[in-house]
Amino acid sequence: MTTRISRDDLARRIAADIPEGAVVNLGIGAPTLVANFLPAELEIILHTENGMLGMGPAPDATHVDPDLINAGKQAVTELAGSAFFHHADSFAMMRGGHLDVCVLGAFQVSQTGDLANWSTGAPGAIPAVGGAMDLAIGAKSVYVMTDLLTKSDESKLVAACTYPLTGVGCVTRVYTDHAVFDVTPEGFAVREAFGDNTVEDLEQLTGLSLSAAIQED
């Protein structure tokens, strides 16, 4: 059996890769957990597309302000120096290349860095693109946070996406519950495998040819 890490541990791992001074957008769902693990001693500025810079971690139940929410309508906190602005200005930041990192969920990521995360294309599926297209193309680095496998044990890392695309060639790195993968010109490279997972294990799970050497920083 291959090793899997928890969502919180994966969020903590992503937070460790975000450099000081970065302006970061965290997508709806699991990526919002990253905010809870950013080192307090580092200045990392969180952006939310509904119009805020300087977002803090989730509040405890006794300090919820209903006027302070992220794009997923979850309660957040504000840090000293935070700023609020129009939704259109927020999207101008996203589209103008002013975000250093965004962290998004995914249905599929191709070995060439294509991202599909807004629809499965199934009849009756509710489209939920939000600002994902703008983030995927506008951010300098696009990190994906996802389980490696679907509930039916199909790999979310694929040779080519079969779901409607969010962005083409936009993904920088994929963080999964089994391993971290970089997108390279030669395909996926295993940057870090968790627990006792091996490159061979990951190749079997994904059905892809992966770089044999685990990447070092």
N, C-alpha and C positions, 0 to 999 in steps of 0.2 A: 504494500500500500504506500502511495506517495504521501509526502508531508504537505500539509496545508497550514497556513497561518490565518489568524482571525482578521476580521475587518479592522479592528482597532490596531492590531500590530502592523497591518499593511498601511494604514493611514500614518502611523508613526514612522514607518520606513520612508514613505513619500516625503513627509515633513522634513526628514533629515537631509534630503537632497535639495531643498529650496534654499538658495543663498540669501544672505543678509542683503537688504535693500531692494529685494524683488517685489514687484507689484504682481499680485496673484489673484486669479479668479478660480473659485472652486465650484464645479458644476453641481447640479441638483442630485440628491441621493447620497450614496456612499462618499463621494469626494468631500462633502461638507465636514466629515469627521476629521480631515486633515487639520482644520482650524484648532482642534483641541490638543494638538501635539506639536505646534510650532513653539520653538524655544523662546521663553519670555525675554531672554537677554538679547535676542536678535530683533532688529527692526525689519519686519516683513509686513507689507501693506496689502491687506485683503480688499479686493474689489468685488462688489456684487452688482449685477447688471440692472437691478431695479433702482440704482442710483446712490451708491455709498462707497467711499474709500475709508479704510481704517476700521473695518469690521473686526470684532473680537470673537472669542469662543462662545459657545452656547451658554446662556445663563442658567443658574439653578432655578428651581421652581418658584422661589420667593422673589426673584428679581427679573421677572419677565415683563418687558415693555411691549405692549401690542403694536406700537408704532415702529418698532425696530425689528424688521424681518429681512431675510435674504430672498433670493429669487424663487426659492422653493417654499416660501411662506413659513419658514422656520424662524423661531425667535433667536435673535443674536444680540450681542453687546456692541457698544461703541468704545473705541480706545481714544485716549487723549489725542487731539488733533484730527479727529475724523471729520469727513466732509460729506455733504449731501447735495445732490444735483439732479437735474432732469434726466428722465429715461433716455432721451435722445442724445444727451451729452455722454451718458454712460456707453451707449453703442458707438459713439464717435471714438471713444477711447479704445474700445475693442477693435473696431475696424481700422483704426489709425496706427496700429502696431505699438501701442503704449503699454501693453501687458507683457510682462516677462515670461510668465508661466500660466497656463490654465490646466486644471485637472478635470478630466471628463470621464464619464462612464462610457460603456460600449456594448453593442451587440456583437460586432465583429471588428477586427483590425486586420488588414491584409499585410503581407510581408513587404509590400512597397510603401506602407504607411498610410493607406487609405482608411478612413474611419466611417463606420456605419453605427449611429447611435440614436436615431430618432424614430425609426419605424422598422418593423420586421417585414413590411410589405404584405402582410396577411390580410385577406378580406375582412373589413370591419375594424382593422387595427386603428387605434387612435393616434394620429400623428402628434408628436411632441417635440418639435425641433427647438422651440424657444430661441435662445441666442447661440446655440451650439455651432451653427455654421459660421457665425461671425467670430466666435472664439477660436474655432479650429483653424481658421485661415489667418486671423489677426494676431494671435499670441506668438511670441518668439519661440517658445518651447511648449509642446502639447504633450502632457502626460496623461495616460489612460489608466484608470483604476477599475479593475474588474476581476471577477472569478475567471480562471482559465477555461473552465468547462461550463456548459449550460446544464440545466437540470436533467437533460437527457444525455449528458456526457459527451456532447459535441464540443469541439474546440472553438473558442472565440477567436483564436489566432488562425488565420486561413491564408491560402495561397492568393485568393481573390475574393472580395466581398460579394455575397449574393443578395444582401439587403440594400435598400436605397442608401446612397452615400451622403454623408454629412460634409466630408471634405476629401480631397485627393492629395495623397502624399504629404499629409500634414502632421502625422504622429511622430514624435521624437522617441518616446519610451513607453513601454507597457508594464505596469505593476500588477501582478496577479497573485493569487493566494498560494501559488506554487513556486514562482520565480519572477525575476525582473528581466525584461527583454529590451534591448536596444533595437531600433530599426536602422539597418545599415544598407548600403548599396547592394550587398550580397544577400539581404534578407534579415531574419531575426537572429540576433546574437544574444546568448544567455549572459546577462551581466552578473546576476546573482541567483543562485538556486537555494531555496530554503530547506533546512533540515537535511535529510539524506537523499533528496532528489538529485538525479544525475542528468546530464545532457541527453543520454539515451532514454531515460524515463520520459523526459519532456518531449522528445521526438516521437515516442510512442503515443503520448497523449494528444499531441497536436497533428500528427501525420505529416510534419514538415521536416525538412533538413535544416538543422540548426548549427550555428557556429559551435565547434567542439570546445573552444577555449572560453572559460568563464572570464568575462571582462573585469579588469581591475581599474580603480580610479587612478 
